[in-house]
Amino acid sequence: MGRLPGALGGPLALFAQELPVDEVATHTFPFAEARAVFDLAHDRAVASKILLDLTRA
């Protein structure tokens, strides 16, 4: 596995803190609308940071 287990410790700790992302996210979609996320992501004039919310169906 190499360095993988140690390399994930920092990023996983940040995810656990539930950092506020509303200030940087331009759009949030529920998982059921995943196709729309990829369609929107192609238009950089409209979307910058798009979140796919896995907690909503």
C-alpha positions in Angstrom: 0.0 0.0 0.0 3.0 2.3 0.2 2.3 5.8 1.6 -1.5 5.7 1.1 -2.7 5.2 4.7 -0.5 8.0 6.1 -1.3 10.3 3.2 -5.0 10.2 3.9 -4.8 11.2 7.6 -4.7 14.9 7.0 -7.5 15.2 4.4 -9.7 12.8 6.4 -9.3 14.9 9.5 -10.4 18.0 7.6 -13.5 16.2 6.3 -14.4 15.1 9.8 -14.4 18.8 10.9 -17.4 19.5 8.6 -15.8 22.7 7.3 -18.2 25.3 5.9 -18.2 25.1 2.1 -21.2 27.3 1.4 -18.9 30.3 0.8 -17.0 28.6 -2.1 -19.6 26.2 -3.5 -21.5 27.7 -6.5 -24.0 24.8 -6.7 -25.1 21.8 -4.6 -27.0 18.8 -6.0 -28.5 15.7 -4.4 -27.1 12.4 -5.6 -30.2 11.7 -7.6 -29.3 14.7 -9.9 -25.7 13.6 -10.4 -26.0 13.8 -14.2 -26.8 17.5 -13.9 -23.6 18.0 -11.9 -21.5 16.8 -14.8 -23.5 18.7 -17.3 -23.1 22.0 -15.4 -19.4 21.4 -14.7 -18.6 21.8 -18.3 -19.7 25.5 -18.2 -17.0 27.3 -16.3 -18.7 30.7 -16.8 -21.6 29.5 -14.5 -20.1 26.9 -12.1 -16.9 26.9 -10.2 -17.2 24.5 -7.2 -20.1 22.0 -7.5 -20.9 19.7 -4.6 -22.6 16.4 -5.0 -24.5 15.9 -1.7 -24.4 12.1 -0.9 -26.7 12.6 2.2 -29.7 13.5 0.0 -31.2 11.1 -2.5 
